[in-house]
Amino acid sequence: MAEEVMNNKQIILKHYVEGYPKESDMEFKNNNIKLNVQEGTNVVVLKNLYLSCDPYMRSRMSKLEGCYVQSFTPGSPITGCGVAKVLKSGDSNFQEGVVVILVVEKIGMFHLRWRMDYHDSPQLVSKNGVGQFAKMLGCCVVGSAGNKQKVDMLKTKFGFDEAFNYKEEHDLDATLKRYFPDGIDIYFENVGGKMLDAVLVNMKLHGRIAVCGMISQYNLDKTEGVHNLFCLIAKRIRMEGFLVFDYYHLYPKYLEMIIPQIKAGNIVYVEDIAEGFENAPSALVGLFSGLNVGKQVVMISCE
C-alpha cells in the first residue's frame, strides 16, 4: 500500500507569555503526517473539525509550578480540547467516520491519537449552563457580564432572574446588596479579585462557594489579594475548588441528563464560532477582552 502523507499545520507557542496574550505569541508551523495505520496497532488518525478555546489555556502559556496542568512548551504545539472525525483506525472501538470528543495533544489540522472518548452527537454547554441548572432546581439566579448584549442574553435567552454589567458598577458591594438584599446562598466563582471580595461580604450564614476559575487574575504579573476571607469564619461559609478531571467518571450519567434537556429546549447554549484554523490564535486571545459571545469554538472543517 502506498504511503499516504498529508500536510499538517500546527499552532506553536513561541515563548512564555507575560501579561495579556497576543496573537504574536503564537505562530503556525507546517509539517507532514502519515495517514496510514499499520496492521496490529491501535493507532487512530483523526481530522480535527472543531477546537475549543478556554481561559485555562492562558495559564499554560506561563511557566507553572505546582499547578494541576503542565505549562505548554515554547517551540512546541499547544494543546486543547476538540471534536474530530476518525479517518483511519487500528482500534476496533473507533470505526472510520465516527465523531469523537477528545483532548488534542498537539493542535493542528490532523493528528494521531491512541485513546479518546466517543459520542455520536457532541454538545457543548458553557458557564451559563450553571445558572440554567440552578433555575431548574428552583433557585433565584443573578448573573454578571461585561457588556449590555451579554447582560440581556443572560435574562432573555438563558432565563436568569436578573443580571448586571460589572464594568458599570463602581461599588460591587453595593451592587450585590441591591440584587441580594437578604444575602447570597450559593456563588459559582469564576472571576476572583474584587468580585470575590464583594461576594464574601454578602454571603449568607452557611453559604457555599464553588470555585471553578479566576479569570480576572490570569493576565496579572502579580495577582490581587482577597481581603475579606475572615467572612469564611464569621459566616461559616464553605468554599471549595473543583476540577472537571475529578468528575470524568460521571460523564456518561451527565450525558443521560443533559441531552434530553437540550433537545427539549430546557437548556440552551450559544457558540461563538470562528471559522478557519488560521483564526484560532485571535479567537483564543479574544477571550480575555470579552470579544466572544458564548462558548468560543474554532471551526476547522464543517462535515
Phi and psi in degrees as GROMACS dihedral restraints (atoms count N, CA, C in turn):
[ dihedral_restraints ]
;  ai    aj    ak    al  type     phi  dphi    fc
    3     4     5     6     1   -66.1    20    10
    4     5     6     7     1   141.7    20    10
    6     7     8     9     1   -74.5    20    10
    7     8     9    10     1   125.8    20    10
    9    10    11    12     1   -97.6    20    10
   10    11    12    13     1   122.1    20    10
   12    13    14    15     1  -122.1    20    10
   13    14    15    16     1   137.5    20    10
   15    16    17    18     1  -127.4    20    10
   16    17    18    19     1   140.7    20    10
   18    19    20    21     1   -69.4    20    10
   19    20    21    22     1   134.9    20    10
   21    22    23    24     1  -128.9    20    10
   22    23    24    25     1   125.5    20    10
   24    25    26    27     1   -99.9    20    10
   25    26    27    28     1   135.1    20    10
   27    28    29    30     1  -126.2    20    10
   28    29    30    31     1   157.9    20    10
   30    31    32    33     1  -101.8    20    10
   31    32    33    34     1   123.2    20    10
   33    34    35    36     1  -110.1    20    10
   34    35    36    37     1   134.2    20    10
   36    37    38    39     1   -80.1    20    10
   37    38    39    40     1   120.8    20    10
   39    40    41    42     1   -75.2    20    10
   40    41    42    43     1   -37.3    20    10
   42    43    44    45     1  -163.6    20    10
   43    44    45    46     1   166.8    20    10
   45    46    47    48     1   -65.5    20    10
   46    47    48    49     1   146.3    20    10
   48    49    50    51     1  -103.9    20    10
   49    50    51    52     1   139.1    20    10
   51    52    53    54     1  -117.5    20    10
   52    53    54    55     1   136.5    20    10
   54    55    56    57     1    73.0    20    10
   55    56    57    58     1  -152.9    20    10
   57    58    59    60     1   -71.1    20    10
   58    59    60    61     1   135.4    20    10
   60    61    62    63     1   -69.5    20    10
   61    62    63    64     1   152.4    20    10
   63    64    65    66     1  -127.0    20    10
   64    65    66    67     1   156.9    20    10
   66    67    68    69     1   -58.4    20    10
   67    68    69    70     1   -32.9    20    10
   69    70    71    72     1   -69.4    20    10
   70    71    72    73     1    -9.7    20    10
   72    73    74    75     1   -76.5    20    10
   73    74    75    76     1    -9.3    20    10
   75    76    77    78     1  -124.3    20    10
   76    77    78    79     1   158.1    20    10
   78    79    80    81     1  -147.4    20    10
   79    80    81    82     1   161.8    20    10
   81    82    83    84     1   -97.5    20    10
   82    83    84    85     1   145.5    20    10
   84    85    86    87     1  -136.1    20    10
   85    86    87    88     1   135.7    20    10
   87    88    89    90     1  -101.0    20    10
   88    89    90    91     1   137.2    20    10
   90    91    92    93     1  -147.3    20    10
   91    92    93    94     1   179.3    20    10
   93    94    95    96     1  -110.0    20    10
   94    95    96    97     1   146.4    20    10
   96    97    98    99     1  -128.8    20    10
   97    98    99   100     1   135.9    20    10
   99   100   101   102     1   -82.3    20    10
  100   101   102   103     1   127.9    20    10
  102   103   104   105     1   -93.9    20    10
  103   104   105   106     1    -7.2    20    10
  105   106   107   108     1   -76.5    20    10
  106   107   108   109     1   145.8    20    10
  108   109   110   111     1  -116.3    20    10
  109   110   111   112     1   122.2    20    10
  111   112   113   114     1   -72.1    20    10
  112   113   114   115     1   143.4    20    10
  114   115   116   117     1   -62.8    20    10
  115   116   117   118     1   143.0    20    10
  117   118   119   120     1    87.3    20    10
  118   119   120   121     1    -0.1    20    10
  120   121   122   123     1  -106.9    20    10
  121   122   123   124     1   163.4    20    10
  123   124   125   126     1  -108.0    20    10
  124   125   126   127     1    25.9    20    10
  126   127   128   129     1   -70.3    20    10
  127   128   129   130     1   141.0    20    10
  129   130   131   132     1  -123.8    20    10
  130   131   132   133     1   131.1    20    10
  132   133   134   135     1  -101.6    20    10
  133   134   135   136     1   127.6    20    10
  135   136   137   138     1  -119.2    20    10
  136   137   138   139     1   148.6    20    10
  138   139   140   141     1  -109.8    20    10
  139   140   141   142     1   117.5    20    10
  141   142   143   144     1   -69.0    20    10
  142   143   144   145     1   132.9    20    10
  144   145   146   147     1  -105.5    20    10
  145   146   147   148     1   -45.9    20    10
  147   148   149   150     1  -135.5    20    10
  148   149   150   151     1   143.7    20    10
  150   151   152   153     1  -120.4    20    10
  151   152   153   154     1   144.5    20    10
  153   154   155   156     1   -98.7    20    10
  154   155   156   157     1   133.3    20    10
  156   157   158   159     1  -103.7    20    10
  157   158   159   160     1   123.6    20    10
  159   160   161   162     1  -134.1    20    10
  160   161   162   163     1   145.8    20    10
  162   163   164   165     1   -57.3    20    10
  163   164   165   166     1   -33.0    20    10
  165   166   167   168     1   -61.0    20    10
  166   167   168   169     1   -21.2    20    10
  168   169   170   171     1   -64.8    20    10
  169   170   171   172     1   -26.2    20    10
  171   172   173   174     1   -62.7    20    10
  172   173   174   175     1   -42.2    20    10
  174   175   176   177     1   -58.4    20    10
  175   176   177   178     1   -37.3    20    10
  177   178   179   180     1   -74.4    20    10
  178   179   180   181     1    -9.8    20    10
  180   181   182   183     1   -82.6    20    10
  181   182   183   184     1    -5.7    20    10
  183   184   185   186     1  -109.0    20    10
  184   185   186   187     1   165.5    20    10
  186   187   188   189     1   -80.9    20    10
  187   188   189   190     1   114.1    20    10
  189   190   191   192     1  -103.4    20    10
  190   191   192   193     1   149.0    20    10
  192   193   194   195     1  -134.5    20    10
  193   194   195   196     1   130.9    20    10
  195   196   197   198     1    67.3    20    10
  196   197   198   199     1    29.0    20    10
  198   199   200   201     1  -101.7    20    10
  199   200   201   202     1   164.5    20    10
  201   202   203   204     1   -77.0    20    10
  202   203   204   205     1   -12.8    20    10
  204   205   206   207     1  -126.4    20    10
  205   206   207   208     1   158.4    20    10
  207   208   209   210     1   -89.2    20    10
  208   209   210   211     1   152.4    20    10
  210   211   212   213     1   -66.1    20    10
  211   212   213   214     1   149.0    20    10
  213   214   215   216     1   -63.8    20    10
  214   215   216   217     1   156.1    20    10
  216   217   218   219     1  -100.2    20    10
  217   218   219   220     1   117.6    20    10
  219   220   221   222     1   -55.2    20    10
  220   221   222   223     1   136.1    20    10
  222   223   224   225     1    89.6    20    10
  223   224   225   226     1    -3.4    20    10
  225   226   227   228     1  -119.8    20    10
  226   227   228   229     1   161.6    20    10
  228   229   230   231     1   -63.8    20    10
  229   230   231   232     1   144.8    20    10
  231   232   233   234     1   -80.6    20    10
  232   233   234   235     1   162.0    20    10
  234   235   236   237     1  -119.4    20    10
  235   236   237   238     1   164.2    20    10
  237   238   239   240     1  -174.9    20    10
  238   239   240   241     1  -168.1    20    10
  240   241   242   243     1  -106.6    20    10
  241   242   243   244     1   156.7    20    10
  243   244   245   246     1  -169.4    20    10
  244   245   246   247     1  -175.9    20    10
  246   247   248   249     1  -122.9    20    10
  247   248   249   250     1   133.3    20    10
  249   250   251   252     1  -139.1    20    10
  250   251   252   253     1   165.0    20    10
  252   253   254   255     1  -114.7    20    10
  253   254   255   256     1   135.5    20    10
  255   256   257   258     1   -76.5    20    10
  256   257   258   259     1   119.2    20    10
  258   259   260   261     1   -92.3    20    10
  259   260   261   262     1   -46.9    20    10
  261   262   263   264     1  -136.0    20    10
  262   263   264   265     1   145.1    20    10
  264   265   266   267     1  -144.9    20    10
  265   266   267   268     1   132.4    20    10
  267   268   269   270     1  -105.5    20    10
  268   269   270   271     1     8.0    20    10
  270   271   272   273     1  -113.3    20    10
  271   272   273   274     1   121.6    20    10
  273   274   275   276     1   -64.9    20    10
  274   275   276   277     1   -16.9    20    10
  276   277   278   279     1   -76.9    20    10
  277   278   279   280     1   -15.3    20    10
  279   280   281   282     1  -130.4    20    10
  280   281   282   283     1   102.8    20    10
  282   283   284   285     1   -82.9    20    10
  283   284   285   286     1   152.2    20    10
  285   286   287   288     1   -59.8    20    10
  286   287   288   289     1   134.9    20    10
  288   289   290   291     1    98.0    20    10
  289   290   291   292     1   -14.7    20    10
  291   292   293   294     1   -77.0    20    10
  292   293   294   295     1   157.9    20    10
  294   295   296   297     1  -102.5    20    10
  295   296   297   298     1   136.9    20    10
  297   298   299   300     1  -129.7    20    10
  298   299   300   301     1   152.0    20    10
  300   301   302   303     1  -102.9    20    10
  301   302   303   304     1   134.3    20    10
  303   304   305   306     1  -158.4    20    10
  304   305   306   307     1   167.1    20    10
  306   307   308   309     1   -89.4    20    10
  307   308   309   310     1   121.2    20    10
  309   310   311   312     1   -85.4    20    10
  310   311   312   313     1   111.9    20    10
  312   313   314   315     1   -70.3    20    10
  313   314   315   316     1   -31.6    20    10
  315   316   317   318     1  -140.4    20    10
  316   317   318   319     1   108.4    20    10
  318   319   320   321     1   -66.4    20    10
  319   320   321   322     1   119.2    20    10
  321   322   323   324     1  -161.0    20    10
  322   323   324   325     1  -171.4    20    10
  324   325   326   327     1   -75.7    20    10
  325   326   327   328     1   -38.1    20    10
  327   328   329   330     1  -134.0    20    10
  328   329   330   331     1   157.9    20    10
  330   331   332   333     1  -164.6    20    10
  331   332   333   334     1   169.9    20    10
  333   334   335   336     1  -100.3    20    10
  334   335   336   337     1   148.3    20    10
  336   337   338   339     1  -148.4    20    10
  337   338   339   340     1   137.3    20    10
  339   340   341   342     1  -100.3    20    10
  340   341   342   343     1   -21.7    20    10
  342   343   344   345     1  -148.9    20    10
  343   344   345   346     1   139.8    20    10
  345   346   347   348     1  -159.9    20    10
  346   347   348   349     1   174.0    20    10
  348   349   350   351     1  -108.1    20    10
  349   350   351   352     1   141.6    20    10
  351   352   353   354     1  -111.9    20    10
  352   353   354   355     1   136.9    20    10
  354   355   356   357     1  -156.6    20    10
  355   356   357   358     1   136.1    20    10
  357   358   359   360     1   -86.1    20    10
  358   359   360   361     1    -4.2    20    10
  360   361   362   363     1  -145.2    20    10
  361   362   363   364     1    71.5    20    10
  363   364   365   366     1   -66.1    20    10
  364   365   366   367     1   139.1    20    10
  366   367   368   369     1  -131.1    20    10
  367   368   369   370     1   148.8    20    10
  369   370   371   372     1  -117.8    20    10
  370   371   372   373     1   132.2    20    10
  372   373   374   375     1  -122.4    20    10
  373   374   375   376     1   120.2    20    10
  375   376   377   378     1   -90.0    20    10
  376   377   378   379     1  -167.8    20    10
  378   379   380   381     1   -59.1    20    10
  379   380   381   382     1   -28.0    20    10
  381   382   383   384     1   -62.6    20    10
  382   383   384   385     1   -17.1    20    10
  384   385   386   387     1   -62.5    20    10
  385   386   387   388     1   -29.1    20    10
  387   388   389   390     1   -60.5    20    10
  388   389   390   391     1   -46.6    20    10
  390   391   392   393     1   -64.0    20    10
  391   392   393   394     1   -37.3    20    10
  393   394   395   396     1   -68.3    20    10
  394   395   396   397     1   -38.9    20    10
  396   397   398   399     1   -61.7    20    10
  397   398   399   400     1   -41.2    20    10
  399   400   401   402     1   -62.8    20    10
  400   401   402   403     1   -39.7    20    10
  402   403   404   405     1   -63.9    20    10
  403   404   405   406     1   -39.5    20    10
  405   406   407   408     1   -60.5    20    10
  406   407   408   409     1   -29.6    20    10
  408   409   410   411     1   -92.1    20    10
  409   410   411   412     1     5.6    20    10
  411   412   413   414     1    93.1    20    10
  412   413   414   415     1    12.7    20    10
  414   415   416   417     1   -81.7    20    10
  415   416   417   418     1   153.7    20    10
  417   418   419   420     1   -87.6    20    10
  418   419   420   421     1   122.5    20    10
  420   421   422   423     1  -116.8    20    10
  421   422   423   424     1   129.7    20    10
  423   424   425   426     1  -122.9    20    10
  424   425   426   427     1   131.9    20    10
  426   427   428   429     1  -120.2    20    10
  427   428   429   430     1   165.5    20    10
  429   430   431   432     1  -129.6    20    10
  430   431   432   433     1   148.3    20    10
  432   433   434   435     1  -150.0    20    10
  433   434   435   436     1   175.0    20    10
  435   436   437   438     1  -101.9    20    10
  436   437   438   439     1     2.4    20    10
  438   439   440   441     1  -156.5    20    10
  439   440   441   442     1   168.3    20    10
  441   442   443   444     1   -63.3    20    10
  442   443   444   445     1   -39.4    20    10
  444   445   446   447     1   -58.1    20    10
  445   446   447   448     1   -44.0    20    10
  447   448   449   450     1   -72.1    20    10
  448   449   450   451     1   -37.0    20    10
  450   451   452   453     1   -61.4    20    10
  451   452   453   454     1   -46.8    20    10
  453   454   455   456     1   -61.8    20    10
  454   455   456   457     1   -38.6    20    10
  456   457   458   459     1   -65.6    20    10
  457   458   459   460     1   -38.8    20    10
  459   460   461   462     1   -58.1    20    10
  460   461   462   463     1   -38.6    20    10
  462   463   464   465     1   -84.1    20    10
  463   464   465   466     1   -42.9    20    10
  465   466   467   468     1   -87.0    20    10
  466   467   468   469     1   -35.0    20    10
  468   469   470   471     1   -97.8    20    10
  469   470   471   472     1   -40.0    20    10
  471   472   473   474     1   -98.8    20    10
  472   473   474   475     1    -3.9    20    10
  474   475   476   477     1    78.6    20    10
  475   476   477   478     1    18.1    20    10
  477   478   479   480     1   -64.9    20    10
  478   479   480   481     1   148.0    20    10
  480   481   482   483     1   -70.4    20    10
  481   482   483   484     1   -38.7    20    10
  483   484   485   486     1  -148.8    20    10
  484   485   486   487     1   163.2    20    10
  486   487   488   489     1  -159.2    20    10
  487   488   489   490     1   154.6    20    10
  489   490   491   492     1  -142.1    20    10
  490   491   492   493     1   158.2    20    10
  492   493   494   495     1   -91.4    20    10
  493   494   495   496     1   107.7    20    10
  495   496   497   498     1   -65.9    20    10
  496   497   498   499     1   -22.5    20    10
  498   499   500   501     1   -72.1    20    10
  499   500   501   502     1   -20.2    20    10
  501   502   503   504     1   -95.8    20    10
  502   503   504   505     1    -3.4    20    10
  504   505   506   507     1  -100.8    20    10
  505   506   507   508     1   116.5    20    10
  507   508   509   510     1   -89.2    20    10
  508   509   510   511     1   -13.8    20    10
  510   511   512   513     1  -134.5    20    10
  511   512   513   514     1    92.3    20    10
  513   514   515   516     1   -65.2    20    10
  514   515   516   517     1   -30.3    20    10
  516   517   518   519     1   -60.7    20    10
  517   518   519   520     1   -48.6    20    10
  519   520   521   522     1   -64.7    20    10
  520   521   522   523     1   -37.5    20    10
  522   523   524   525     1   -61.2    20    10
  523   524   525   526     1   -46.5    20    10
  525   526   527   528     1   -67.5    20    10
  526   527   528   529     1   -34.7    20    10
  528   529   530   531     1   -65.9    20    10
  529   530   531   532     1   -31.6    20    10
  531   532   533   534     1   -68.1    20    10
  532   533   534   535     1   -41.2    20    10
  534   535   536   537     1   -87.9    20    10
  535   536   537   538     1   -23.1    20    10
  537   538   539   540     1  -130.0    20    10
  538   539   540   541     1    69.0    20    10
  540   541   542   543     1   -60.3    20    10
  541   542   543   544     1   -25.9    20    10
  543   544   545   546     1   -99.9    20    10
  544   545   546   547     1     4.0    20    10
  546   547   548   549     1    99.7    20    10
  547   548   549   550     1   168.7    20    10
  549   550   551   552     1  -104.5    20    10
  550   551   552   553     1   130.0    20    10
  552   553   554   555     1   -83.5    20    10
  553   554   555   556     1   -46.5    20    10
  555   556   557   558     1  -135.7    20    10
  556   557   558   559     1   133.5    20    10
  558   559   560   561     1  -127.3    20    10
  559   560   561   562     1   126.1    20    10
  561   562   563   564     1   -93.8    20    10
  562   563   564   565     1   109.1    20    10
  564   565   566   567     1   -92.0    20    10
  565   566   567   568     1   117.4    20    10
  567   568   569   570     1  -138.5    20    10
  568   569   570   571     1    15.7    20    10
  570   571   572   573     1  -121.7    20    10
  571   572   573   574     1   -56.0    20    10
  573   574   575   576     1    80.3    20    10
  574   575   576   577     1  -170.7    20    10
  576   577   578   579     1    62.5    20    10
  577   578   579   580     1  -136.5    20    10
  579   580   581   582     1   -63.6    20    10
  580   581   582   583     1   -32.7    20    10
  582   583   584   585     1   -66.1    20    10
  583   584   585   586     1   -44.6    20    10
  585   586   587   588     1   -62.4    20    10
  586   587   588   589     1   -41.6    20    10
  588   589   590   591     1   -58.6    20    10
  589   590   591   592     1   -44.4    20    10
  591   592   593   594     1   -68.4    20    10
  592   593   594   595     1   -37.5    20    10
  594   595   596   597     1   -63.5    20    10
  595   596   597   598     1   -44.1    20    10
  597   598   599   600     1   -55.9    20    10
  598   599   600   601     1   -40.6    20    10
  600   601   602   603     1   -66.4    20    10
  601   602   603   604     1   -28.7    20    10
  603   604   605   606     1  -102.2    20    10
  604   605   606   607     1     7.8    20    10
  606   607   608   609     1   -73.7    20    10
  607   608   609   610     1   151.0    20    10
  609   610   611   612     1   -80.3    20    10
  610   611   612   613     1   166.1    20    10
  612   613   614   615     1   -57.2    20    10
  613   614   615   616     1   135.6    20    10
  615   616   617   618     1    61.7    20    10
  616   617   618   619     1    25.9    20    10
  618   619   620   621     1   -68.4    20    10
  619   620   621   622     1   167.1    20    10
  621   622   623   624     1  -129.2    20    10
  622   623   624   625     1   137.6    20    10
  624   625   626   627     1  -125.6    20    10
  625   626   627   628     1   117.8    20    10
  627   628   629   630     1   -97.0    20    10
  628   629   630   631     1   119.7    20    10
  630   631   632   633     1  -100.7    20    10
  631   632   633   634     1   112.3    20    10
  633   634   635   636     1  -105.2    20    10
  634   635   636   637     1   -32.6    20    10
  636   637   638   639     1  -170.3    20    10
  637   638   639   640     1   174.6    20    10
  639   640   641   642     1  -146.1    20    10
  640   641   642   643     1    68.2    20    10
  642   643   644   645     1   -61.7    20    10
  643   644   645   646     1   -25.5    20    10
  645   646   647   648     1   -67.7    20    10
  646   647   648   649     1   -13.8    20    10
  648   649   650   651     1  -104.5    20    10
  649   650   651   652     1   -10.5    20    10
  651   652   653   654     1   -65.5    20    10
  652   653   654   655     1   -30.0    20    10
  654   655   656   657     1  -102.9    20    10
  655   656   657   658     1     7.8    20    10
  657   658   659   660     1   -88.5    20    10
  658   659   660   661     1   138.2    20    10
  660   661   662   663     1   -66.6    20    10
  661   662   663   664     1   -35.4    20    10
  663   664   665   666     1  -130.2    20    10
  664   665   666   667     1   116.7    20    10
  666   667   668   669     1   -67.9    20    10
  667   668   669   670     1   152.6    20    10
  669   670   671   672     1   -75.6    20    10
  670   671   672   673     1   147.0    20    10
  672   673   674   675     1   -82.3    20    10
  673   674   675   676     1   160.6    20    10
  675   676   677   678     1  -108.7    20    10
  676   677   678   679     1   124.9    20    10
  678   679   680   681     1   -99.0    20    10
  679   680   681   682     1   -14.2    20    10
  681   682   683   684     1  -110.4    20    10
  682   683   684   685     1    30.9    20    10
  684   685   686   687     1   -65.0    20    10
  685   686   687   688     1   -21.7    20    10
  687   688   689   690     1   -60.5    20    10
  688   689   690   691     1   -23.3    20    10
  690   691   692   693     1   -60.2    20    10
  691   692   693   694     1   -26.5    20    10
  693   694   695   696     1   -60.3    20    10
  694   695   696   697     1   -36.0    20    10
  696   697   698   699     1   -80.9    20    10
  697   698   699   700     1   -52.4    20    10
  699   700   701   702     1   -60.7    20    10
  700   701   702   703     1   -35.8    20    10
  702   703   704   705     1  -104.2    20    10
  703   704   705   706     1     3.6    20    10
  705   706   707   708     1    52.1    20    10
  706   707   708   709     1    48.9    20    10
  708   709   710   711     1   -83.4    20    10
  709   710   711   712     1   139.9    20    10
  711   712   713   714     1   -99.6    20    10
  712   713   714   715     1   119.0    20    10
  714   715   716   717     1  -124.8    20    10
  715   716   717   718     1   119.8    20    10
  717   718   719   720     1  -140.5    20    10
  718   719   720   721     1   134.0    20    10
  720   721   722   723     1   -83.9    20    10
  721   722   723   724     1   155.9    20    10
  723   724   725   726     1  -148.6    20    10
  724   725   726   727     1   154.3    20    10
  726   727   728   729     1  -126.4    20    10
  727   728   729   730     1   142.8    20    10
  729   730   731   732     1   -61.1    20    10
  730   731   732   733     1   -28.8    20    10
  732   733   734   735     1   -58.3    20    10
  733   734   735   736     1   -30.9    20    10
  735   736   737   738     1   -70.7    20    10
  736   737   738   739     1   -12.1    20    10
  738   739   740   741     1  -123.1    20    10
  739   740   741   742     1    16.0    20    10
  741   742   743   744     1   -59.0    20    10
  742   743   744   745     1   -30.3    20    10
  744   745   746   747     1   -66.8    20    10
  745   746   747   748     1   -16.5    20    10
  747   748   749   750     1   -95.1    20    10
  748   749   750   751     1     0.9    20    10
  750   751   752   753     1   -59.3    20    10
  751   752   753   754     1   -44.9    20    10
  753   754   755   756     1   -58.5    20    10
  754   755   756   757     1   -39.7    20    10
  756   757   758   759     1   -66.3    20    10
  757   758   759   760     1   -37.7    20    10
  759   760   761   762     1   -62.1    20    10
  760   761   762   763     1   -43.6    20    10
  762   763   764   765     1   -62.0    20    10
  763   764   765   766     1   -39.0    20    10
  765   766   767   768     1   -60.1    20    10
  766   767   768   769     1   -33.9    20    10
  768   769   770   771     1   -82.7    20    10
  769   770   771   772     1   -45.8    20    10
  771   772   773   774     1   -79.5    20    10
  772   773   774   775     1   -36.9    20    10
  774   775   776   777     1   -63.1    20    10
  775   776   777   778     1   -45.9    20    10
  777   778   779   780     1   -61.6    20    10
  778   779   780   781     1   -34.1    20    10
  780   781   782   783     1   -67.4    20    10
  781   782   783   784     1   -38.3    20    10
  783   784   785   786     1   -68.1    20    10
  784   785   786   787     1   -45.4    20    10
  786   787   788   789     1   -63.1    20    10
  787   788   789   790     1   -32.3    20    10
  789   790   791   792     1   -81.3    20    10
  790   791   792   793     1    -8.4    20    10
  792   793   794   795     1    82.8    20    10
  793   794   795   796     1     9.7    20    10
  795   796   797   798     1   -77.8    20    10
  796   797   798   799     1   -29.2    20    10
  798   799   800   801     1  -119.7    20    10
  799   800   801   802     1   125.4    20    10
  801   802   803   804     1  -119.5    20    10
  802   803   804   805     1   159.4    20    10
  804   805   806   807     1  -145.1    20    10
  805   806   807   808     1   158.6    20    10
  807   808   809   810     1  -126.6    20    10
  808   809   810   811     1   132.4    20    10
  810   811   812   813     1  -114.4    20    10
  811   812   813   814     1   134.7    20    10
  813   814   815   816     1  -100.0    20    10
  814   815   816   817     1   105.8    20    10
  816   817   818   819     1  -104.2    20    10
  817   818   819   820     1   116.0    20    10
  819   820   821   822     1   -91.2    20    10
  820   821   822   823     1   127.6    20    10
  822   823   824   825     1   -93.7    20    10
  823   824   825   826     1   129.3    20    10
  825   826   827   828     1   101.7    20    10
  826   827   828   829     1   132.3    20    10
  828   829   830   831     1   -58.9    20    10
  829   830   831   832     1   -32.5    20    10
  831   832   833   834     1   -66.2    20    10
  832   833   834   835     1   -15.5    20    10
  834   835   836   837     1   -97.1    20    10
  835   836   837   838     1     5.0    20    10
  837   838   839   840     1   -62.2    20    10
  838   839   840   841     1   -46.0    20    10
  840   841   842   843     1   -58.9    20    10
  841   842   843   844     1   -43.1    20    10
  843   844   845   846     1   -67.8    20    10
  844   845   846   847     1   -34.0    20    10
  846   847   848   849     1   -65.8    20    10
  847   848   849   850     1   -42.4    20    10
  849   850   851   852     1   -66.0    20    10
  850   851   852   853     1   -46.0    20    10
  852   853   854   855     1   -63.1    20    10
  853   854   855   856     1   -36.0    20    10
  855   856   857   858     1   -63.5    20    10
  856   857   858   859     1   -20.9    20    10
  858   859   860   861     1   -57.8    20    10
  859   860   861   862     1   -33.7    20    10
  861   862   863   864     1   -91.1    20    10
  862   863   864   865     1     2.9    20    10
  864   865   866   867     1  -123.9    20    10
  865   866   867   868     1    11.9    20    10
  867   868   869   870     1    72.9    20    10
  868   869   870   871     1    24.5    20    10
  870   871   872   873     1   -73.7    20    10
  871   872   873   874     1   -27.0    20    10
  873   874   875   876     1   -78.1    20    10
  874   875   876   877     1   147.5    20    10
  876   877   878   879     1  -121.0    20    10
  877   878   879   880     1    98.5    20    10
  879   880   881   882     1   101.8    20    10
  880   881   882   883     1  -172.5    20    10
  882   883   884   885     1   -66.0    20    10
  883   884   885   886     1   122.8    20    10
  885   886   887   888     1   -80.4    20    10
  886   887   888   889     1   120.8    20    10
  888   889   890   891     1  -131.1    20    10
  889   890   891   892     1   145.8    20    10
  891   892   893   894     1  -111.5    20    10
  892   893   894   895     1   120.9    20    10
  894   895   896   897     1   -91.0    20    10
  895   896   897   898     1   116.3    20    10
  897   898   899   900     1   -90.0    20    10
  898   899   900   901     1   -40.7    20    10
  900   901   902   903     1  -150.4    20    10
  901   902   903   904     1   132.4    20    10
  903   904   905   906     1   -97.3    20    10
  904   905   906   907     1   105.4    20    10
